[in-house]
Amino acid sequence: MAEQITVARPYAEAVFELAKQGGAFDRWSQMLAFASAVVVDEQMHALIGNPQLTVADQERAFLAVCDQALDELGKNLIHLLVENRRLLLLPAIRDAYEQLKAEHEGGLEAEIFSAFPLSDAQKQELVARLETRFKRKTEASITVDPELIGGVKIVMGDVVIDASVRGQLQDMAFTLKR
């Protein structure tokens, strides 16, 4: 996961700069969302991973599906990603781009993983604490992950705050192994 975002970030930053220059933040959001949805489709995923297809064949197939949803800059991005065999990074590029866009607009996006469902009051308190810490408006999505055992894990771009029981147990096990 961390390696994927490390590779995806430069692409997202380049797209963000293009969007900023052209004042096309929402257009890029739409293009990246559509292209990401196409990439995660099972059939397209199998096609992209097919070693018998040339890079040109993969690009042609992908653009045949996305043609109407992409402008010339979007098609150039797809060409670059296919050429560098990075097309499967599109969802990570979209996520990193959206994070950059939110930061530019003055807000942050947080993904909160909780061992148990959070009440509205708990969510509001958590978001208020994040806004205080990062001094920015924060939008949060919550996912229940029972494997955390207890507590929460918060992911905000490259920042991960692991206050889960599972994370604490892993830290303790690592310390004991030294």
MDTraj code that builds the backbone (N, CA, C; nanometers):
import mdtraj as md
import numpy as np

residues = "MET ALA GLU GLN ILE THR VAL ALA ARG PRO TYR ALA GLU ALA VAL PHE GLU LEU ALA LYS GLN GLY GLY ALA PHE ASP ARG TRP SER GLN MET LEU ALA PHE ALA SER ALA VAL VAL VAL ASP GLU GLN MET HIS ALA LEU ILE GLY ASN PRO GLN LEU THR VAL ALA ASP GLN GLU ARG ALA PHE LEU ALA VAL CYS ASP GLN ALA LEU ASP GLU LEU GLY LYS ASN LEU ILE HIS LEU LEU VAL GLU ASN ARG ARG LEU LEU LEU LEU PRO ALA ILE ARG ASP ALA TYR GLU GLN LEU LYS ALA GLU HIS GLU GLY GLY LEU GLU ALA GLU ILE PHE SER ALA PHE PRO LEU SER ASP ALA GLN LYS GLN GLU LEU VAL ALA ARG LEU GLU THR ARG PHE LYS ARG LYS THR GLU ALA SER ILE THR VAL ASP PRO GLU LEU ILE GLY GLY VAL LYS ILE VAL MET GLY ASP VAL VAL ILE ASP ALA SER VAL ARG GLY GLN LEU GLN ASP MET ALA PHE THR LEU LYS ARG".split()
xyz = np.array([
    [0.0822, -0.1191, 0.0000],
    [0.0000, 0.0000, 0.0000],
    [0.0862, 0.1249, 0.0000],
    [0.1836, 0.1347, 0.0895],
    [0.2695, 0.2523, 0.0964],
    [0.3517, 0.2655, -0.0311],
    [0.3970, 0.1538, -0.0863],
    [0.4758, 0.1575, -0.2094],
    [0.3896, 0.2083, -0.3245],
    [0.2658, 0.1663, -0.3295],
    [0.1755, 0.2077, -0.4355],
    [0.1535, 0.3590, -0.4328],
    [0.1301, 0.4156, -0.3163],
    [0.1091, 0.5600, -0.3076],
    [0.2372, 0.6352, -0.3402],
    [0.3520, 0.5777, -0.3082],
    [0.4797, 0.6416, -0.3396],
    [0.4982, 0.6529, -0.4905],
    [0.4586, 0.5505, -0.5634],
    [0.4697, 0.5526, -0.7089],
    [0.3600, 0.6398, -0.7699],
    [0.2414, 0.6388, -0.7109],
    [0.1281, 0.7136, -0.7653],
    [0.1373, 0.8638, -0.7411],
    [0.2017, 0.9040, -0.6317],
    [0.2040, 1.0452, -0.5940],
    [0.2583, 1.1392, -0.7032],
    [0.3720, 1.1074, -0.7687],
    [0.4203, 1.1993, -0.8731],
    [0.3200, 1.2185, -0.9874],
    [0.2499, 1.1136, -1.0245],
    [0.1469, 1.1267, -1.1286],
    [0.0344, 1.2179, -1.0799],
    [-0.0079, 1.1965, -0.9555],
    [-0.1154, 1.2781, -0.8986],
    [-0.0739, 1.4241, -0.8896],
    [0.0510, 1.4482, -0.8511],
    [0.0995, 1.5862, -0.8430],
    [0.1033, 1.6521, -0.9802],
    [0.1427, 1.5770, -1.0820],
    [0.1447, 1.6311, -1.2182],
    [0.0033, 1.6634, -1.2654],
    [-0.0902, 1.5733, -1.2386],
    [-0.2298, 1.5972, -1.2761],
    [-0.2840, 1.7179, -1.2002],
    [-0.2498, 1.7285, -1.0726],
    [-0.2950, 1.8414, -0.9917],
    [-0.2443, 1.9733, -1.0507],
    [-0.1186, 1.9768, -1.0917],
    [-0.0625, 2.0985, -1.1521],
    [-0.1342, 2.1327, -1.2823],
    [-0.1635, 2.0323, -1.3639],
    [-0.2387, 2.0565, -1.4874],
    [-0.3775, 2.1115, -1.4558],
    [-0.4419, 2.0535, -1.3569],
    [-0.5753, 2.0992, -1.3176],
    [-0.5706, 2.2420, -1.2652],
    [-0.4666, 2.2732, -1.1888],
    [-0.4526, 2.4078, -1.1329],
    [-0.4292, 2.5096, -1.2443],
    [-0.3430, 2.4757, -1.3389],
    [-0.3150, 2.5667, -1.4510],
    [-0.4383, 2.5923, -1.5357],
    [-0.5168, 2.4875, -1.5564],
    [-0.6349, 2.5004, -1.6413],
    [-0.7632, 2.5303, -1.5654],
    [-0.7551, 2.5399, -1.4341],
    [-0.8758, 2.5624, -1.3545],
    [-0.9781, 2.4502, -1.3745],
    [-0.9286, 2.3279, -1.3864],
    [-1.0154, 2.2152, -1.4201],
    [-1.0134, 2.1079, -1.3119],
    [-1.0212, 2.1483, -1.1870],
    [-1.0157, 2.0514, -1.0772],
    [-1.1287, 1.9483, -1.0866],
    [-1.2508, 1.9970, -1.1074],
    [-1.3643, 1.9050, -1.1122],
    [-1.3587, 1.8148, -1.2347],
    [-1.3138, 1.8681, -1.3469],
    [-1.3024, 1.7878, -1.4697],
    [-1.2041, 1.6726, -1.4483],
    [-1.0903, 1.7027, -1.3866],
    [-0.9920, 1.5970, -1.3594],
    [-1.0465, 1.4970, -1.2590],
    [-1.1216, 1.5433, -1.1608],
    [-1.1833, 1.4508, -1.0645],
    [-1.2743, 1.3521, -1.1367],
    [-1.3543, 1.4041, -1.2303],
    [-1.4456, 1.3185, -1.3057],
    [-1.3694, 1.2193, -1.3934],
    [-1.2673, 1.2681, -1.4628],
    [-1.1911, 1.1798, -1.5517],
    [-1.1207, 1.0695, -1.4726],
    [-1.0577, 1.1077, -1.3618],
    [-0.9866, 1.0084, -1.2808],
    [-1.0825, 0.9081, -1.2178],
    [-1.1981, 0.9548, -1.1750],
    [-1.2970, 0.8644, -1.1155],
    [-1.3465, 0.7642, -1.2192],
    [-1.3757, 0.8116, -1.3403],
    [-1.4245, 0.7223, -1.4451],
    [-1.3168, 0.6210, -1.4840],
    [-1.1955, 0.6695, -1.5088],
    [-1.0864, 0.5806, -1.5495],
    [-1.0542, 0.4793, -1.4396],
    [-1.0618, 0.5218, -1.3131],
    [-1.0367, 0.4302, -1.2008],
    [-1.1431, 0.3212, -1.1947],
    [-1.2674, 0.3595, -1.2200],
    [-1.3756, 0.2606, -1.2201],
    [-1.3556, 0.1585, -1.3316],
    [-1.3072, 0.2041, -1.4461],
    [-1.2818, 0.1129, -1.5575],
    [-1.1679, 0.0174, -1.5226],
    [-1.0621, 0.0690, -1.4612],
    [-0.9457, -0.0139, -1.4268],
    [-0.9826, -0.1262, -1.3303],
    [-1.0689, -0.0995, -1.2340],
    [-1.1014, -0.2020, -1.1343],
    [-1.2059, -0.3021, -1.1826],
    [-1.2649, -0.2782, -1.3005],
    [-1.3574, -0.3738, -1.3586],
    [-1.2830, -0.5054, -1.3839],
    [-1.3457, -0.6168, -1.3502],
    [-1.2796, -0.7473, -1.3605],
    [-1.2291, -0.7778, -1.5013],
    [-1.3108, -0.7502, -1.6010],
    [-1.2710, -0.7799, -1.7388],
    [-1.1538, -0.6928, -1.7821],
    [-1.1600, -0.5644, -1.7473],
    [-1.0513, -0.4740, -1.7857],
    [-0.9245, -0.5094, -1.7091],
    [-0.9407, -0.5459, -1.5843],
    [-0.8264, -0.5848, -1.5023],
    [-0.7559, -0.7063, -1.5645],
    [-0.8346, -0.8018, -1.6105],
    [-0.7780, -0.9206, -1.6755],
    [-0.7100, -0.8822, -1.8069],
    [-0.7701, -0.7910, -1.8805],
    [-0.7121, -0.7467, -2.0069],
    [-0.5788, -0.6759, -1.9848],
    [-0.5734, -0.5904, -1.8840],
    [-0.4506, -0.5160, -1.8545],
    [-0.3399, -0.6115, -1.8110],
    [-0.3760, -0.7160, -1.7390],
    [-0.2776, -0.8113, -1.6904],
    [-0.2406, -0.9198, -1.7907],
    [-0.3007, -0.9175, -1.9081],
    [-0.2748, -1.0201, -2.0089],
    [-0.1389, -0.9967, -2.0754],
    [-0.0432, -1.0846, -2.0540],
    [0.0909, -1.0642, -2.1106],
    [0.0963, -1.0821, -2.2624],
    [-0.0085, -1.1403, -2.3208],
    [-0.0098, -1.1611, -2.4646],
    [-0.0472, -1.0348, -2.5414],
    [-0.1064, -0.9371, -2.4731],
    [-0.1442, -0.8124, -2.5392],
    [-0.0296, -0.7126, -2.5350],
    [-0.0107, -0.6437, -2.6448],
    [0.0927, -0.5408, -2.6484],
    [0.0436, -0.4185, -2.5728],
    [0.1359, -0.3299, -2.5444],
    [0.1014, -0.2041, -2.4769],
    [0.0022, -0.1259, -2.5620],
    [0.0241, -0.1255, -2.6923],
    [-0.0660, -0.0534, -2.7830],
    [-0.2066, -0.1126, -2.7800],
    [-0.2172, -0.2459, -2.7737],
    [-0.3479, -0.3113, -2.7662],
    [-0.4196, -0.2762, -2.6361],
    [-0.3452, -0.2759, -2.5256],
    [-0.4043, -0.2410, -2.3967],
    [-0.4549, -0.0970, -2.3983],
    [-0.3739, -0.0074, -2.4516],
    [-0.4139, 0.1331, -2.4570],
    [-0.5371, 0.1499, -2.5451],
    [-0.5376, 0.0860, -2.6602],
    [-0.6496, 0.0962, -2.7527],
    [-0.7780, 0.0455, -2.6866],
    [-0.7707, -0.0672, -2.6180],
    [-0.8883, -0.1237, -2.5506],
    [-0.9373, -0.0320, -2.4387],
    [-0.8432, 0.0192, -2.3606],
    [-0.8814, 0.1057, -2.2490],
    [-0.9454, 0.2344, -2.2996],
    [-0.8835, 0.2952, -2.4006],
    [-0.9378, 0.4203, -2.4543],
    [-1.0698, 0.3996, -2.5274],
    [-1.0919, 0.2799, -2.5804],
    [-1.2204, 0.2520, -2.6450],
    [-1.3339, 0.2618, -2.5431],
    [-1.3050, 0.2218, -2.4200],
    [-1.4063, 0.2286, -2.3142],
    [-1.4174, 0.3707, -2.2587],
    [-1.3047, 0.4393, -2.2457],
    [-1.3009, 0.5693, -2.1781],
    [-1.3060, 0.6894, -2.2725],
    [-1.3061, 0.6678, -2.4003],
    [-1.2866, 0.7746, -2.4977],
    [-1.3723, 0.8986, -2.4716],
    [-1.5013, 0.8804, -2.4516],
    [-1.5919, 0.9941, -2.4347],
    [-1.5735, 1.0662, -2.3009],
    [-1.5184, 0.9981, -2.2022],
    [-1.5040, 1.0557, -2.0681],
    [-1.3724, 1.1307, -2.0500],
    [-1.2804, 1.1204, -2.1463],
    [-1.1482, 1.1814, -2.1326],
    [-1.1251, 1.2887, -2.2379],
    [-1.0593, 1.3966, -2.1959],
    [-1.0148, 1.4956, -2.2932],
    [-0.8742, 1.4565, -2.3384],
    [-0.8103, 1.5411, -2.4185],
    [-0.6780, 1.5063, -2.4723],
    [-0.5743, 1.4865, -2.3615],
    [-0.5777, 1.5717, -2.2582],
    [-0.4821, 1.5556, -2.1480],
    [-0.5070, 1.4255, -2.0718],
    [-0.6327, 1.3901, -2.0567],
    [-0.6667, 1.2636, -1.9908],
    [-0.6180, 1.1447, -2.0720],
    [-0.6330, 1.1524, -2.2022],
    [-0.5844, 1.0447, -2.2899],
    [-0.4323, 1.0370, -2.2851],
    [-0.3669, 1.1524, -2.2752],
    [-0.2203, 1.1525, -2.2633],
    [-0.1767, 1.0852, -2.1333],
    [-0.2500, 1.1100, -2.0260],
    [-0.2186, 1.0441, -1.8993],
    [-0.2318, 0.8925, -1.9131],
    [-0.3390, 0.8483, -1.9762],
    [-0.3593, 0.7043, -1.9964],
    [-0.2453, 0.6474, -2.0808],
    [-0.2066, 0.7180, -2.1852],
    [-0.0952, 0.6732, -2.2700],
    [0.0314, 0.6561, -2.1864],
    [0.0608, 0.7559, -2.1035],
    [0.1802, 0.7509, -2.0190],
    [0.1743, 0.6344, -1.9199],
    [0.0585, 0.6154, -1.8586],
    [0.0437, 0.5072, -1.7611],
    [0.0552, 0.3697, -1.8264],
    [-0.0039, 0.3549, -1.9430],
    [0.0052, 0.2266, -2.0135],
    [0.1494, 0.2009, -2.0552],
    [0.2124, 0.3038, -2.1085],
    [0.3507, 0.2904, -2.1543],
    [0.4446, 0.2500, -2.0404],
    [0.4212, 0.3045, -1.9223],
    [0.5050, 0.2744, -1.8056],
    [0.4520, 0.1560, -1.7243],
    [0.3503, 0.0905, -1.7774],
    [0.2873, -0.0242, -1.7096],
    [0.2410, 0.0129, -1.5683],
    [0.1743, 0.1275, -1.5576],
    [0.1259, 0.1779, -1.4295],
    [-0.0248, 0.2023, -1.4306],
    [-0.0943, 0.1483, -1.5286],
    [-0.2378, 0.1730, -1.5411],
    [-0.3160, 0.1297, -1.4177],
    [-0.2712, 0.0224, -1.3535],
    [-0.3413, -0.0275, -1.2346],
    [-0.3286, 0.0672, -1.1150],
    [-0.2430, 0.1686, -1.1273],
    [-0.2278, 0.2673, -1.0198],
    [-0.3351, 0.3760, -1.0231],
    [-0.4212, 0.3740, -1.1240],
    [-0.5203, 0.4814, -1.1369],
    [-0.6013, 0.5076, -1.0098],
    [-0.6515, 0.4060, -0.9383],
    [-0.7243, 0.4371, -0.8149],
    [-0.6376, 0.5096, -0.7111],
    [-0.5128, 0.4711, -0.6983],
    [-0.4220, 0.5383, -0.6038],
    [-0.3912, 0.6800, -0.6508],
    [-0.3777, 0.6984, -0.7813],
    [-0.3539, 0.8325, -0.8366],
    [-0.4758, 0.9197, -0.8099],
    [-0.5950, 0.8641, -0.8308],
    [-0.7175, 0.9400, -0.8034],
    [-0.7244, 0.9814, -0.6568],
    [-0.6961, 0.8870, -0.5664],
    [-0.7015, 0.9179, -0.4235],
    [-0.6013, 1.0265, -0.3861],
    [-0.4788, 1.0159, -0.4371],
    [-0.3762, 1.1166, -0.4068],
    [-0.4143, 1.2522, -0.4663],
    [-0.4703, 1.2513, -0.5858],
    [-0.5149, 1.3764, -0.6494],
    [-0.6247, 1.4415, -0.5661],
    [-0.7213, 1.3616, -0.5237],
    [-0.8316, 1.4163, -0.4443],
    [-0.7805, 1.4739, -0.3121],
    [-0.6784, 1.4115, -0.2560],
    [-0.6186, 1.4627, -0.1322],
    [-0.5532, 1.5987, -0.1593],
    [-0.4780, 1.6079, -0.2683],
    [-0.4138, 1.7347, -0.3047],
    [-0.5180, 1.8426, -0.3319],
    [-0.6227, 1.8048, -0.4004],
    [-0.7309, 1.8991, -0.4321],
    [-0.7969, 1.9493, -0.3033],
    [-0.8247, 1.8573, -0.2118],
    [-0.8874, 1.8956, -0.0845],
    [-0.7968, 1.9877, -0.0048],
    [-0.6670, 1.9587, -0.0029],
    [-0.5721, 2.0456, 0.0680],
    [-0.5689, 2.1838, 0.0047],
    [-0.5719, 2.1874, -0.1267],
    [-0.5706, 2.3147, -0.1987],
    [-0.6966, 2.3958, -0.1678],
    [-0.8070, 2.3270, -0.1560],
    [-0.9341, 2.3933, -0.1280],
    [-0.9526, 2.4197, 0.0213],
    [-0.8526, 2.3812, 0.1000],
    [-0.8586, 2.4106, 0.2424],
    [-0.9110, 2.2987, 0.3291],
    [-0.9343, 2.1837, 0.2737],
    [-0.9871, 2.0731, 0.3532],
    [-0.9041, 1.9474, 0.3374],
    [-0.9319, 1.8518, 0.4217],
    [-0.8650, 1.7218, 0.4160],
    [-0.9701, 1.6121, 0.4138],
    [-0.9324, 1.4988, 0.3583],
    [-1.0194, 1.3819, 0.3615],
    [-0.9555, 1.2793, 0.4539],
    [-1.0360, 1.2272, 0.5431],
    [-0.9873, 1.1256, 0.6364],
    [-1.0705, 0.9994, 0.6191],
    [-1.0017, 0.8871, 0.6179],
    [-1.0704, 0.7591, 0.6176],
    [-1.0492, 0.6996, 0.7562],
    [-1.1587, 0.6783, 0.8261],
    [-1.1529, 0.6291, 0.9630],
    [-1.2006, 0.4838, 0.9642],
    [-1.1141, 0.3972, 1.0147],
    [-1.1488, 0.2565, 1.0315],
    [-1.1736, 0.2354, 1.1794],
    [-1.2891, 0.1818, 1.2117],
    [-1.3267, 0.1625, 1.3514],
    [-1.3640, 0.0166, 1.3746],
    [-1.3293, -0.0330, 1.4926],
    [-1.3618, -0.1714, 1.5257],
    [-1.5129, -0.1898, 1.5405],
    [-1.5821, -0.0837, 1.5802],
    [-1.7260, -0.0879, 1.6012],
    [-1.7888, 0.0336, 1.5355],
    [-1.9177, 0.0277, 1.5026],
    [-1.9838, 0.1450, 1.4449],
    [-1.9756, 0.2648, 1.5401],
    [-1.9489, 0.3823, 1.4845],
    [-1.9404, 0.5048, 1.5646],
    [-2.0726, 0.5790, 1.5599],
    [-2.1107, 0.6378, 1.6717],
    [-2.2303, 0.7207, 1.6746],
    [-2.1973, 0.8542, 1.6068],
    [-2.2994, 0.9300, 1.5744],
    [-2.2773, 1.0609, 1.5125],
    [-2.1949, 1.1513, 1.6040],
    [-2.2202, 1.1441, 1.7341],
    [-2.1469, 1.2273, 1.8296],
    [-1.9985, 1.1886, 1.8316],
    [-1.9705, 1.0584, 1.8286],
    [-1.8309, 1.0128, 1.8276],
    [-1.7607, 1.0567, 1.6991],
    [-1.8305, 1.0454, 1.5872],
    [-1.7726, 1.0876, 1.4586],
    [-1.7430, 1.2374, 1.4616],
    [-1.8377, 1.3159, 1.5086],
    [-1.8187, 1.4601, 1.5150],
    [-1.7018, 1.4976, 1.6055],
    [-1.6895, 1.4295, 1.7192],
    [-1.5776, 1.4573, 1.8104],
    [-1.4445, 1.4227, 1.7454],
    [-1.4387, 1.3095, 1.6778],
    [-1.3158, 1.2674, 1.6099],
    [-1.2778, 1.3658, 1.4996],
    [-1.3749, 1.4070, 1.4199],
    [-1.3499, 1.5037, 1.3127],
    [-1.3052, 1.6379, 1.3721],
    [-1.3668, 1.6801, 1.4814],
    [-1.3284, 1.8058, 1.5465],
    [-1.1832, 1.8002, 1.5942],
    [-1.1429, 1.6859, 1.6504],
    [-1.0034, 1.6704, 1.6955],
    [-0.9063, 1.6748, 1.5776],
    [-0.9432, 1.6103, 1.4664],
    [-0.8576, 1.6129, 1.3472],
    [-0.8465, 1.7545, 1.2911],
    [-0.9585, 1.8256, 1.2893],
    [-0.9569, 1.9638, 1.2399],
    [-0.8696, 2.0520, 1.3280],
    [-0.8728, 2.0299, 1.4587],
    [-0.7884, 2.1055, 1.5508],
    [-0.6415, 2.0726, 1.5280],
    [-0.6111, 1.9453, 1.5141],
    [-0.4716, 1.9030, 1.4974],
    [-0.4124, 1.9509, 1.3655],
    [-0.4887, 1.9379, 1.2563],
    [-0.4352, 1.9720, 1.1242],
    [-0.4744, 2.1120, 1.0776],
    [-0.5575, 2.1805, 1.1572],
    [-0.5996, 2.3176, 1.1299],
    [-0.6619, 2.3331, 0.9901],
    [-0.7433, 2.2351, 0.9538],
    [-0.8144, 2.2360, 0.8259],
    [-0.9482, 2.1662, 0.8421],
    [-1.0431, 2.2074, 0.7595],
    [-1.1716, 2.1395, 0.7577],
    [-1.1486, 1.9967, 0.7097],
    [-1.2150, 1.9030, 0.7746],
    [-1.1926, 1.7617, 0.7451],
    [-1.3235, 1.6919, 0.7127],
    [-1.3235, 1.6185, 0.6020],
    [-1.4345, 1.5308, 0.5646],
    [-1.3919, 1.3891, 0.5999],
    [-1.4790, 1.3146, 0.6643],
    [-1.4421, 1.1796, 0.7075],
    [-1.5406, 1.0759, 0.6567],
    [-1.4844, 0.9630, 0.6150],
    [-1.5667, 0.8464, 0.5836],
    [-1.5286, 0.7383, 0.6845],
    [-1.6281, 0.6620, 0.7258],
    [-1.6041, 0.5629, 0.8311],
    [-1.6311, 0.4228, 0.7763],
    [-1.5372, 0.3337, 0.8046],
    [-1.5493, 0.1935, 0.7664],
    [-1.5324, 0.1088, 0.8923],
    [-1.6220, 0.0147, 0.9120],
    [-1.6116, -0.0744, 1.0275],
    [-1.5190, -0.1907, 0.9895],
    [-1.4156, -0.2109, 1.0715],
    [-1.3176, -0.3177, 1.0507],
    [-1.2999, -0.3933, 1.1820],
    [-1.3745, -0.5025, 1.2014],
    [-1.3678, -0.5752, 1.3285],
    [-1.2299, -0.6321, 1.3602],
    [-1.1422, -0.6454, 1.2599],
    [-1.0080, -0.6983, 1.2836],
    [-0.9224, -0.6039, 1.3688],
    [-0.9671, -0.4804, 1.3848],
    [-0.8929, -0.3857, 1.4681],
    [-0.9066, -0.4183, 1.6166],
    [-1.0003, -0.5007, 1.6511],
    [-1.0314, -0.5461, 1.7871],
    [-1.0956, -0.4339, 1.8679],
    [-1.0364, -0.3173, 1.8711],
    [-1.0901, -0.2015, 1.9409],
    [-1.0184, -0.0769, 1.8931],
    [-1.0772, 0.0395, 1.9157],
    [-1.0135, 0.1646, 1.8770],
    [-1.0360, 0.1997, 1.7314],
    [-0.9530, 0.2941, 1.6817],
    [-0.9665, 0.3408, 1.5436],
    [-0.8304, 0.3521, 1.4768],
    [-0.8346, 0.3525, 1.3463],
    [-0.7173, 0.3778, 1.2642],
    [-0.7607, 0.4848, 1.1637],
    [-0.6829, 0.5931, 1.1546],
    [-0.7191, 0.7055, 1.0696],
    [-0.6132, 0.7203, 0.9610],
    [-0.6595, 0.7297, 0.8364],
    [-0.5689, 0.7482, 0.7231],
    [-0.6061, 0.8792, 0.6553],
    [-0.5081, 0.9710, 0.6517],
    [-0.5263, 1.1002, 0.5859],
    [-0.4081, 1.1188, 0.4912],
    [-0.4241, 1.0724, 0.3674],
    [-0.3134, 1.0799, 0.2727],
    [-0.1990, 0.9928, 0.3193],
    [-0.0834, 1.0538, 0.3452],
    [0.0345, 0.9804, 0.3900],
    [0.0379, 0.9629, 0.5416],
    [-0.0512, 1.0313, 0.6123],
    [-0.0522, 1.0267, 0.7590],
    [-0.1436, 0.9134, 0.8054],
    [-0.0898, 0.8262, 0.8885],
    [-0.1681, 0.7171, 0.9463],
    [-0.1583, 0.7279, 1.0978],
    [-0.2730, 0.7353, 1.1619],
    [-0.2798, 0.7371, 1.3081],
    [-0.3465, 0.6064, 1.3487],
    [-0.2678, 0.5177, 1.4072],
    [-0.3204, 0.3865, 1.4449],
    [-0.3389, 0.3814, 1.5963],
    [-0.4638, 0.4015, 1.6383],
    [-0.4980, 0.3946, 1.7806],
    [-0.5867, 0.2731, 1.8051],
    [-0.5563, 0.1655, 1.7321],
    [-0.6351, 0.0437, 1.7473],
    [-0.5647, -0.0542, 1.8403],
    [-0.6408, -0.1442, 1.8956],
    [-0.5836, -0.2474, 1.9823],
    [-0.4909, -0.3358, 1.8992],
    [-0.5337, -0.3679, 1.7787],
    [-0.4506, -0.4513, 1.6912],
    [-0.3151, -0.3854, 1.6649],
    [-0.3157, -0.2545, 1.6373],
    [-0.1911, -0.1821, 1.6139],
    [-0.1020, -0.1813, 1.7362],
    [-0.1615, -0.1651, 1.8534],
    [-0.0836, -0.1657, 1.9765],
    [-0.0236, -0.3032, 2.0026],
    [-0.1001, -0.4085, 1.9730],
    [-0.0482, -0.5448, 1.9905],
    [0.0671, -0.5715, 1.8928],
    [0.0552, -0.5226, 1.7709],
    [0.1629, -0.5401, 1.6737],
    [0.2885, -0.4657, 1.7176],
    [0.2716, -0.3443, 1.7690],
    [0.3861, -0.2683, 1.8199],
    [0.4528, -0.3419, 1.9357],
    [0.3706, -0.3974, 2.0264],
    [0.4241, -0.4688, 2.1404],
    [0.5003, -0.5946, 2.0951],
    [0.4444, -0.6662, 2.0002],
    [0.5099, -0.7875, 1.9476],
    [0.6424, -0.7511, 1.8807],
    [0.6455, -0.6432, 1.8086],
    [0.7691, -0.5987, 1.7435],
    [0.8743, -0.5634, 1.8468],
    [0.8331, -0.4943, 1.9508],
    [0.9257, -0.4551, 2.0573],
    [0.9812, -0.5776, 2.1299],
    [0.8967, -0.6747, 2.1544],
    [0.9399, -0.7946, 2.2235],
    [1.0341, -0.8805, 2.1400],
    [1.0246, -0.8736, 2.0110],
    [1.1103, -0.9534, 1.9224],
    [1.2510, -0.8994, 1.9111],
    [1.2725, -0.7769, 1.9489],
    [1.4064, -0.7158, 1.9363],
    [1.5047, -0.7811, 2.0224],
])
top = md.Topology()
chain = top.add_chain()
for i, resn in enumerate(residues, 1):
    res = top.add_residue(resn, chain, resSeq=i)
    for name in ("N", "CA", "C"):
        top.add_atom(name, md.element.get_by_symbol(name[0]), res)
traj = md.Trajectory(xyz[None], top)
